[in-house]
Amino acid sequence: MAARKSDKAETAGSQGSDIPPDVAALGFEEALAELESIVRRLEEGSGRLDEAIAAYERGAALKKHCEAKLQEAQGRVERIVLGSGGPSGLADAGLD
């Protein structure tokens, strides 16, 4: 259990203080959907410059948050694989 707490602390620390709390509270799928929406709006090129800059800043925070979530998920999967005897442990279970 102690390893899980330190892993969460590392993830929270790796996200940095530049991720707004409302973004940090989003799940991966929610953050990705919002990021995709922002990208579509920016690609359209409509709207004011200051709104586009604000959207870009939020998009950058969402991207960083999504990357951190993916790294966290990758770490969890690696711990599962290593905990089951390595990659051969998965092959033995017929999961490949």
N, C-alpha and C positions, 0 to 999 in steps of 0.2 A: 504494500500500500504506500510506503514511503516513496518508492520509485515513481509512482503515479503522481504524487503531489509535486515532486521535483520536476517531472516532465511538464506538468501544467505550468509551473512557475517559469520554466525555460521558455515555453511557448508564449506565455504572456509577456515575458521580458523581450523575446525576440521580435514581437510585433512592434515594440517601441511605443513611445508616447504620441507619435504622430498619427496614430489611428484613433479617430474619434470614438467615444464610448458607444454611440449608437451603431457604428459600423462593427465594432468589436463584439457587440451583442448578437450580430446576425449569424445565422448558420451559413455554411458554404453555399448551398443552393440559392438561398435568398440573396446573398452578396453577389453571386455570379449573375443572377437574373437582373439585379439592379445595374451592375457593371455593363452588361450587354445592352440594356436600355439606354444608358448614358452614351455608349459608343454609337448606337444608332442615331441618337439626337445630334451628337457632334458631327457625325458623317453627313447629316442632312444640311448642316451649315446654317440653319435658320436660328434666329434669336440674337440676343445682344452679346457683345464681346465679354462683358463682365459675368454674364450667366454661363457662357461657355468656359471661362476660366474656372469658375466655381465648380462646374460640373466635372471639369478635368481633374481638379484637386480631389474631389470626392471619388472619382474613378480611380485615381492613383492609390487612395487609401483602401478602396475596395479590392483592388488588385493585390496590394500587399497583404491584406487580410486573407484573401483566397489562397495566396501562396503559402501563408503560414498554416492555414487549415490543411492544405495538401501535404505539407511537410509533417504536420502532426499525424495525419492519417498514415503516411508512409512509415513513420517511426512505429506506429502501433502495429502495422502489418509486419514489419521486420521483427518486432518483438514476438509476435505470434509465431512466425516461421521459425525463429531461433529457439523459441520455447518448445516447439514440437519436434526438435531434433534436426532443424535445418531444412533446406529444400527437399532433401530426400524424405523427410518426415511427411511432407505434403504428398509426394509421389506415392508413398506407401499407403496413404489414406485414399488414393484414387482421386485426388482433387486436381490433377493436372490435365 
